[in-house]
Amino acid sequence: MKDKPFYDETNGGITLSGGEPTIQIDFVYNLLQECRKRGISTAIETSGFFKWDRFKKLLPTLDWVLFDLKIIDEKAHRDYCGQSNKLILENAQKLTHFFSNVIFRMPVIPSINDDKLNIQKTCQLMKRLGKKELHLVSYHKLGYGKYQMLGRTPLDKHIKPADHKVQLKVKKIIEEEGIIPIIS
């Protein structure tokens, strides 16, 4: 509440992120409900990997959903993320049917998801979902300190963040597909 004057002045609010905040859905629901009561704008960042029946109860407490799409091809998603993306894609469809304030984002991960076919498939999905924009988020290594504190080695230590050249390449493909790229 100490930041409420700042939120009011800037039209800001809170964004729940993680990890995946929907893992703690009951806590998230209670927190968002309390924010609503106090007039604080709310958003959640999600990978889309959640049980729809539990997630949909959050919708009345949210102003925005930031939904990350990493890889559209199921096999590639399984190879890189360790699981199918069927649930994620189903949830993207359900969410856009029931909730209008969804921002789809794609973390640009060089040599993993910056290929033309994945970008084209992502744009095709945006069109099917009635979305005109795709927000691009550069892959980064900000979480590496956490791995070090836990005495673990990151699985993606060989991947470099996307440079300006990679972002421009992805941006161009998205524009060619008729979707507006927003670089974050």
N, C-alpha and C positions, 0 to 999 in steps of 0.2 A: 504493500500500500504506500510505502514511502516514495515509490516511483510513479504513482498515479498522476501527479501533476505533469510529469514529463510525458506520460502516455497521452494524456488529454491534449497537451500542446502539439504533439507530433503525430497524433492518430496512431500511436503505437500500442503495444500490448505485450503479451507473453507468447512465446513459441516453445512448445514442448518438443524436445528432440532426444537424441540418445546416442547410441544404440537405438532400439526400437521402443518408443514409449507405450505402444499398445500392449506390450508384455505385462504392464502393470495397469490394466484397463480400469480397475475399480478405483485405484488411487487417482489416475488421470481424470476419470469422470468427476470425482469429488472435487478435485482441484479446479477443473474447468467450470464446474457448476458454481463454485464459490467466486471465481473470477467474474462470471456472468452477473451474479448478484451485486458485485461491487462495481460493475460498469467497466471492466477491463476487457479489451479486445483479446481474442484467443486464436491461436493457430497451433497446428501440430505438423511435425515432419514425420513422414512414414515411408518405409520401404514397400508398403502395401501388403506385407505378409502378415495378415491378421484374419481372425474369424469374423466374417461379416456380421453375423448375428450379435456379436458382442460389440463390434466397432460402431454399428449404426446408432447405438444409444448415445454416442458422443456427439452426433451431428447437431442436435439442438444447442449444444454448448460451444460450438465452434464457429468462428468467422471465416477461417481459411484452413485448407488442407494443402500442404506441400508434399507432393507424391513423387518419389524418385523412381525412375525407370532406368535400369542399368543395361540390360541386354534383352532383346526381344526374342531371339531364337532360343527355344527351350533347351536344346542340347548344350549350347554354349553357356546359357545361364546356369545349367546344372554343373557344367565343368568348372566354371569360375566362382559360382556362389554356393555350390554344394547342395542345391535343391532346385526343383522345378519352379518355373515362374507362372504356372497355370493359375494358381490362387491369386497371385499379384495382378495378372491381367484381368481375371474375373472381377476382382475388387475394384480395379480401375473403371471397368464398365459399370458396375453397380453404383459406385460413388458418383460418377458423372450423371447418372440417371436421377439420383436422389439429392444431389448437392451441387450447386453451381460454382462455388468459389474454390475450385481446385486448380492449383498451379502444378503442372507436370514439369519435372526437372530431370535432366540427364547428366550425371557426373561423367565428364569426358576423361576416360582412362586410356591413355595411349597404348596401342597394340592389343587392347582388350575389347573396347566397344566403339572405337573411332573409325571403323571401316564403313565404307559407303553403304553396303547392304544393311547393316544394323541401323544406321541413321535413316535410311529410306523406310525400313520397316517401322521404326519409331514414328516417323512422320505420318505414315499410313495409319498407324494407330491413333495419332492425334486427330486426324481427319475423321476417322470412324467415331471418335468420342466427341466430335464437334468442337475441338480446340484449335485455335489459330496460332498459338504460341508454344514454344518449347524453350524452357530456361536451361541454359548450359552452366554447369558448375564445374570448375576445374578440380580435377583430382589433386589431392594434397597429402602430405605426410604429417599432419598436425597430431595425429594420434600415436605417433611413434614413441613419444615420451611415456605414454601409459604402458606400452608394451615393455619398455625398459624397466619401469617401476615394478612390473609384475614378473620380471625375469624371463620374458618370452620374446621370441623372434617373430616379427610380422611376416605374414604369408606373402605379402606383396612388396617385399623389400627391394626387388629388382625393377619395379615399375617406377618410372620417372613421372613427375607431374607434367600435365599438358602445357606446352609453351604456346606463345602467341601464334606461331605458324600452324600448330595443330588446331587451335581454336578457330582460326580463320578458315581452314579446310572444312571443318565440321559446319561452321556457319554457312559457308557457300552451298554445301550439299542440302542443308535444311531449306535455304532460300530457294534452291532449284526445285524442291518438293512443294513449294507454296506455303510453307509454314514460316512464321516469324521467329527467328532465333533471338533470344534475350541472353546476353552474356552477363553472368553474375560475377 
